[in-house]
Amino acid sequence: MQIVTGMNIYNRILDASIVTIGNFDGVHRGHSEIFAHLKLQSIDRALPSVVVTFEPHPLKILAPESAPDLITTFEQKIALIEESGIDYLIVVPFSAEFSQVSAQDFVLDILCSSLGMRHIIIGHDYAFGRGRAGNFQTLLSLSTYNGFTLEDLPPIGEKGVVFSSSLVRSAIFEGDMGAASSILGRYYQISGTVVHGREIGQLLGFPTANICTPNELIPSDGVYAVMVEVDGQIVKGACNVGRNLTFGVTSRTIEVFLLDFIGNIYGHEITVQFVQRLRSVQKFSDVTALKTAIEIDVTKTRIILENMNTDYPKLISRSGPCAY
Protein backbone atom coordinates (compact mmCIF):
# COMPACT_ATOMS: atom_id res chain seq x y z
CA MET A 1 0.00 0.00 0.00
CA GLN A 2 1.35 3.40 -0.98
CA ILE A 3 0.82 6.22 1.52
CA VAL A 4 0.61 9.85 0.39
CA THR A 5 0.37 12.78 2.80
CA GLY A 6 1.45 16.38 3.34
CA MET A 7 1.39 18.76 0.39
CA ASN A 8 1.84 15.75 -1.91
CA ILE A 9 -1.92 15.17 -1.72
CA TYR A 10 -2.33 18.15 -4.08
CA ASN A 11 -0.05 16.63 -6.72
CA ARG A 12 -1.38 14.53 -9.58
CA ILE A 13 -1.21 11.11 -7.92
CA LEU A 14 -3.46 9.00 -10.14
CA ASP A 15 -5.14 9.42 -13.51
CA ALA A 16 -8.10 7.29 -12.46
CA SER A 17 -9.18 5.56 -9.25
CA ILE A 18 -11.97 4.17 -7.05
CA VAL A 19 -12.24 6.08 -3.75
CA THR A 20 -13.76 5.89 -0.30
CA ILE A 21 -13.40 8.52 2.41
CA GLY A 22 -13.77 8.63 6.19
CA ASN A 23 -12.06 8.75 9.59
CA PHE A 24 -12.22 4.95 10.01
CA ASP A 25 -11.31 4.99 13.70
CA GLY A 26 -11.07 1.42 14.94
CA VAL A 27 -11.33 -0.02 11.42
CA HIS A 28 -14.30 -2.11 12.58
CA ARG A 29 -16.40 -4.60 10.61
CA GLY A 30 -18.45 -1.84 9.01
CA HIS A 31 -15.29 -0.21 7.67
CA SER A 32 -13.99 -3.59 6.51
CA GLU A 33 -17.18 -4.12 4.50
CA ILE A 34 -16.65 -0.76 2.80
CA PHE A 35 -13.05 -1.67 1.98
CA ALA A 36 -14.11 -5.08 0.64
CA HIS A 37 -16.67 -3.42 -1.63
CA LEU A 38 -14.04 -0.89 -2.69
CA LYS A 39 -11.70 -3.72 -3.66
CA LEU A 40 -14.42 -5.45 -5.70
CA GLN A 41 -15.15 -2.24 -7.60
CA SER A 42 -11.42 -1.74 -8.07
CA ILE A 43 -11.03 -5.18 -9.62
CA ASP A 44 -14.16 -4.89 -11.77
CA ARG A 45 -13.08 -1.54 -13.19
CA ALA A 46 -9.35 -2.35 -13.29
CA LEU A 47 -8.57 0.82 -11.31
CA PRO A 48 -6.55 1.30 -8.11
CA SER A 49 -8.41 1.40 -4.79
CA VAL A 50 -7.92 4.51 -2.67
CA VAL A 51 -8.82 5.24 0.96
CA VAL A 52 -8.84 8.91 1.97
CA THR A 53 -8.60 9.69 5.69
CA PHE A 54 -7.58 12.53 8.00
CA GLU A 55 -4.84 12.98 10.60
CA PRO A 56 -5.38 14.08 13.27
CA HIS A 57 -9.05 13.25 13.79
CA PRO A 58 -10.98 16.46 12.86
CA LEU A 59 -12.52 16.80 16.33
CA LYS A 60 -9.03 16.95 17.86
CA ILE A 61 -8.70 20.29 16.06
CA LEU A 62 -12.26 21.60 15.92
CA ALA A 63 -13.52 20.58 19.38
CA PRO A 64 -10.71 19.02 21.42
CA GLU A 65 -12.78 19.13 24.60
CA SER A 66 -15.31 16.74 23.06
CA ALA A 67 -12.96 14.71 20.85
CA PRO A 68 -13.27 10.97 21.51
CA ASP A 69 -10.50 8.73 22.77
CA LEU A 70 -9.43 6.97 19.60
CA ILE A 71 -9.83 3.21 19.31
CA THR A 72 -6.64 2.80 17.32
CA THR A 73 -3.43 4.75 17.09
CA PHE A 74 -2.66 6.21 13.68
CA GLU A 75 -0.05 3.48 13.17
CA GLN A 76 -2.58 0.77 14.01
CA LYS A 77 -5.12 2.28 11.64
CA ILE A 78 -2.59 2.25 8.80
CA ALA A 79 -1.73 -1.40 9.50
CA LEU A 80 -5.39 -2.46 9.52
CA ILE A 81 -6.20 -0.60 6.31
CA GLU A 82 -3.16 -2.14 4.66
CA GLU A 83 -4.37 -5.61 5.70
CA SER A 84 -7.54 -4.91 3.68
CA GLY A 85 -5.47 -4.92 0.48
CA ILE A 86 -5.96 -1.25 -0.36
CA ASP A 87 -3.63 0.18 -3.04
CA TYR A 88 -3.34 3.80 -1.86
CA LEU A 89 -3.90 5.55 1.47
CA ILE A 90 -4.24 9.32 1.18
CA VAL A 91 -3.71 10.97 4.58
CA VAL A 92 -5.05 14.53 4.59
CA PRO A 93 -3.30 16.66 7.25
CA PHE A 94 -6.25 18.15 9.12
CA SER A 95 -5.88 21.68 10.52
CA ALA A 96 -8.03 24.68 11.39
CA GLU A 97 -7.14 26.11 7.99
CA PHE A 98 -8.10 22.93 6.16
CA SER A 99 -11.42 22.82 8.03
CA GLN A 100 -12.45 25.92 6.04
CA VAL A 101 -12.13 24.15 2.69
CA SER A 102 -15.58 23.73 1.16
CA ALA A 103 -16.93 20.31 0.30
CA GLN A 104 -16.94 21.23 -3.39
CA ASP A 105 -13.30 22.38 -3.38
CA PHE A 106 -12.26 19.23 -1.52
CA VAL A 107 -13.95 17.04 -4.12
CA LEU A 108 -12.57 18.96 -7.11
CA ASP A 109 -9.04 19.72 -5.85
CA ILE A 110 -8.17 16.43 -4.18
CA LEU A 111 -10.59 13.66 -5.17
CA CYS A 112 -10.91 14.66 -8.83
CA SER A 113 -7.70 16.56 -9.68
CA SER A 114 -5.21 14.62 -7.54
CA LEU A 115 -6.78 11.17 -7.56
CA GLY A 116 -8.62 11.13 -10.87
CA MET A 117 -11.67 9.76 -9.07
CA ARG A 118 -13.99 7.77 -11.33
CA HIS A 119 -16.17 6.25 -8.61
CA ILE A 120 -16.68 7.02 -4.92
CA ILE A 121 -18.18 4.87 -2.17
CA ILE A 122 -19.34 6.50 1.05
CA GLY A 123 -20.82 5.10 4.21
CA HIS A 124 -24.39 5.83 5.25
CA ASP A 125 -24.96 9.48 6.29
CA TYR A 126 -21.28 10.44 5.78
CA ALA A 127 -20.66 14.22 5.77
CA PHE A 128 -17.50 16.18 4.91
CA GLY A 129 -16.12 19.63 4.10
CA ARG A 130 -16.57 22.98 5.84
CA GLY A 131 -19.31 22.69 8.43
CA ARG A 132 -19.87 19.06 7.33
CA ALA A 133 -21.96 20.50 4.50
CA GLY A 134 -20.85 17.89 1.96
CA ASN A 135 -22.91 14.73 1.59
CA PHE A 136 -24.32 12.32 -0.99
CA GLN A 137 -26.34 15.10 -2.66
CA THR A 138 -23.20 17.26 -2.94
CA LEU A 139 -21.37 14.44 -4.69
CA LEU A 140 -24.35 13.72 -6.90
CA SER A 141 -24.52 17.33 -8.07
CA LEU A 142 -20.81 17.31 -8.94
CA SER A 143 -20.66 13.86 -10.51
CA THR A 144 -22.08 14.52 -13.98
CA TYR A 145 -19.77 17.37 -14.92
CA ASN A 146 -16.69 15.83 -13.29
CA GLY A 147 -16.87 12.31 -14.65
CA PHE A 148 -17.46 10.14 -11.63
CA THR A 149 -20.20 7.88 -10.28
CA LEU A 150 -21.08 7.23 -6.65
CA GLU A 151 -22.57 4.82 -4.16
CA ASP A 152 -24.09 5.47 -0.74
CA LEU A 153 -23.84 2.17 1.13
CA PRO A 154 -26.66 1.28 3.53
CA PRO A 155 -25.96 0.90 7.27
CA ILE A 156 -23.78 -2.13 7.97
CA GLY A 157 -24.47 -4.32 10.98
CA GLU A 158 -26.19 -7.45 12.24
CA LYS A 159 -29.03 -8.45 14.56
CA GLY A 160 -30.43 -4.94 14.45
CA VAL A 161 -27.14 -3.32 15.56
CA VAL A 162 -25.40 -0.90 13.19
CA PHE A 163 -21.62 -1.11 13.51
CA SER A 164 -20.07 2.17 14.67
CA SER A 165 -16.94 3.49 16.36
CA SER A 166 -19.05 5.04 19.12
CA LEU A 167 -20.54 1.64 20.00
CA VAL A 168 -17.05 0.15 20.20
CA ARG A 169 -15.93 2.95 22.53
CA SER A 170 -18.94 2.47 24.78
CA ALA A 171 -18.30 -1.26 25.06
CA ILE A 172 -14.63 -0.76 25.90
CA PHE A 173 -15.41 1.97 28.46
CA GLU A 174 -17.79 -0.51 30.12
CA GLY A 175 -15.32 -3.38 29.98
CA ASP A 176 -17.60 -5.41 27.70
CA MET A 177 -14.87 -6.89 25.57
CA GLY A 178 -17.22 -9.40 23.94
CA ALA A 179 -19.42 -6.63 22.55
CA ALA A 180 -16.36 -4.67 21.42
CA SER A 181 -14.80 -7.65 19.63
CA SER A 182 -18.08 -8.55 17.91
CA ILE A 183 -18.09 -5.13 16.21
CA LEU A 184 -14.34 -4.89 15.63
CA GLY A 185 -14.04 -8.41 14.25
CA ARG A 186 -11.00 -8.93 16.48
CA TYR A 187 -10.12 -8.64 20.14
CA TYR A 188 -9.48 -5.09 21.26
CA GLN A 189 -5.79 -4.47 21.79
CA ILE A 190 -3.26 -1.95 22.92
CA SER A 191 0.49 -1.88 22.52
CA GLY A 192 3.22 -0.23 24.50
CA THR A 193 6.58 -0.41 26.18
CA VAL A 194 7.25 -2.33 29.40
CA VAL A 195 8.45 0.11 32.07
CA HIS A 196 9.47 -0.17 35.71
CA GLY A 197 6.64 0.06 38.24
CA ARG A 198 6.35 -0.30 42.01
CA GLU A 199 7.17 -4.04 41.76
CA ILE A 200 4.28 -4.93 44.06
CA GLY A 201 3.49 -7.93 41.88
CA GLN A 202 7.03 -9.19 42.31
CA LEU A 203 6.62 -9.10 46.10
CA LEU A 204 3.34 -11.03 45.81
CA GLY A 205 4.88 -13.74 43.64
CA PHE A 206 3.06 -12.52 40.52
CA PRO A 207 5.54 -10.26 38.68
CA THR A 208 3.77 -7.95 36.24
CA ALA A 209 4.77 -6.02 33.14
CA ASN A 210 3.77 -2.36 33.52
CA ILE A 211 2.81 -0.87 30.18
CA CYS A 212 3.29 2.67 28.87
CA THR A 213 1.04 2.86 25.82
CA PRO A 214 0.27 5.36 23.04
CA ASN A 215 -3.31 4.06 22.90
CA GLU A 216 -5.87 6.57 24.17
CA LEU A 217 -8.77 4.21 24.81
CA ILE A 218 -8.17 2.00 27.84
CA PRO A 219 -10.78 -0.51 29.08
CA SER A 220 -12.58 0.29 32.34
CA ASP A 221 -10.84 -0.56 35.60
CA GLY A 222 -10.83 -4.27 36.29
CA VAL A 223 -9.04 -7.56 35.78
CA TYR A 224 -9.02 -9.11 32.30
CA ALA A 225 -8.02 -12.36 30.63
CA VAL A 226 -5.62 -11.35 27.86
CA MET A 227 -3.36 -12.70 25.16
CA VAL A 228 0.02 -11.00 24.83
CA GLU A 229 2.52 -10.80 22.00
CA VAL A 230 6.03 -10.46 23.41
CA ASP A 231 9.25 -10.97 21.50
CA GLY A 232 7.42 -12.91 18.80
CA GLN A 233 5.71 -15.23 21.27
CA ILE A 234 2.00 -15.40 22.06
CA VAL A 235 1.56 -15.71 25.83
CA LYS A 236 -1.51 -16.01 28.05
CA GLY A 237 -1.92 -13.39 30.74
CA ALA A 238 -4.07 -11.64 33.33
CA CYS A 239 -4.19 -7.85 33.12
CA ASN A 240 -5.08 -5.41 35.88
CA VAL A 241 -6.26 -1.97 34.77
CA GLY A 242 -6.69 0.66 37.46
CA ARG A 243 -5.43 1.55 40.91
CA ASN A 244 -3.98 -0.85 43.47
CA LEU A 245 -6.45 -0.04 46.24
CA THR A 246 -5.04 -2.61 48.69
CA PHE A 247 -1.67 -0.82 48.72
CA GLY A 248 -3.17 2.67 48.51
CA VAL A 249 -1.74 3.34 45.04
CA THR A 250 -3.73 6.22 43.50
CA SER A 251 -2.21 6.27 40.01
CA ARG A 252 -3.95 4.26 37.29
CA THR A 253 -1.75 1.60 35.74
CA ILE A 254 -1.90 -1.23 33.21
CA GLU A 255 -0.14 -4.33 34.53
CA VAL A 256 0.03 -7.75 32.92
CA PHE A 257 0.98 -10.98 34.66
CA LEU A 258 2.31 -13.32 31.97
CA LEU A 259 1.43 -16.96 32.58
CA ASP A 260 4.15 -19.57 32.06
CA PHE A 261 6.69 -16.96 30.94
CA ILE A 262 10.15 -16.19 32.27
CA GLY A 263 12.28 -13.35 30.97
CA ASN A 264 13.37 -9.75 31.42
CA ILE A 265 11.27 -7.64 29.07
CA TYR A 266 11.86 -4.12 30.42
CA GLY A 267 12.01 -1.75 27.47
CA HIS A 268 10.38 -4.27 25.13
CA GLU A 269 7.24 -3.55 23.13
CA ILE A 270 4.27 -5.83 23.78
CA THR A 271 0.75 -6.07 22.41
CA VAL A 272 -2.16 -6.96 24.70
CA GLN A 273 -5.44 -8.44 23.41
CA PHE A 274 -8.35 -8.06 25.86
CA VAL A 275 -10.44 -11.23 25.70
CA GLN A 276 -12.78 -11.04 28.70
CA ARG A 277 -13.27 -9.03 31.91
CA LEU A 278 -13.03 -11.14 35.06
CA ARG A 279 -13.97 -8.72 37.83
CA SER A 280 -13.80 -5.16 39.07
CA VAL A 281 -10.85 -3.71 40.97
CA GLN A 282 -11.21 -4.35 44.69
CA LYS A 283 -9.59 -3.33 47.97
CA PHE A 284 -8.67 -6.45 49.93
CA SER A 285 -8.33 -6.74 53.69
CA ASP A 286 -4.73 -7.91 53.55
CA VAL A 287 -2.00 -9.28 51.28
CA THR A 288 -3.12 -12.87 51.80
CA ALA A 289 -6.63 -12.09 50.55
CA LEU A 290 -5.17 -10.29 47.54
CA LYS A 291 -2.91 -13.24 46.67
CA THR A 292 -5.87 -15.62 46.93
CA ALA A 293 -7.89 -13.41 44.55
CA ILE A 294 -5.02 -13.33 42.06
CA GLU A 295 -4.73 -17.12 42.16
CA ILE A 296 -8.46 -17.36 41.37
CA ASP A 297 -8.01 -14.82 38.55
CA VAL A 298 -5.21 -16.91 37.03
CA THR A 299 -7.32 -20.09 37.18
CA LYS A 300 -10.28 -18.35 35.51
CA THR A 301 -7.95 -16.83 32.92
CA ARG A 302 -6.62 -20.22 31.88
CA ILE A 303 -10.16 -21.56 31.41
CA ILE A 304 -11.30 -18.53 29.41
CA LEU A 305 -8.27 -18.50 27.13
CA GLU A 306 -8.61 -22.21 26.42
CA ASN A 307 -12.01 -21.39 24.89
CA MET A 308 -11.26 -18.07 23.20
CA ASN A 309 -12.13 -17.34 19.57
CA THR A 310 -9.00 -18.31 17.64
CA ASP A 311 -10.51 -17.11 14.35
CA TYR A 312 -9.93 -13.45 15.24
CA PRO A 313 -6.87 -11.99 13.49
CA LYS A 314 -3.91 -10.62 15.43
CA LEU A 315 -2.50 -7.13 14.93
CA ILE A 316 1.05 -6.45 15.99
CA SER A 317 0.83 -2.76 16.78
CA ARG A 318 3.54 -0.32 15.86
CA SER A 319 4.95 1.66 18.75
CA GLY A 320 4.62 5.37 19.34
CA PRO A 321 4.96 7.91 22.17
CA CYS A 322 3.17 7.05 25.40
CA ALA A 323 -0.24 8.63 25.91
CA TYR A 324 -1.09 6.67 29.05
Order of alpha helices (4+ residues) and beta strands (2+ residues): beta-beta-alpha-beta-alpha-alpha-beta-alpha-beta-alpha-beta-beta-beta-alpha-alpha-beta-alpha-beta-beta-beta-beta-beta-alpha
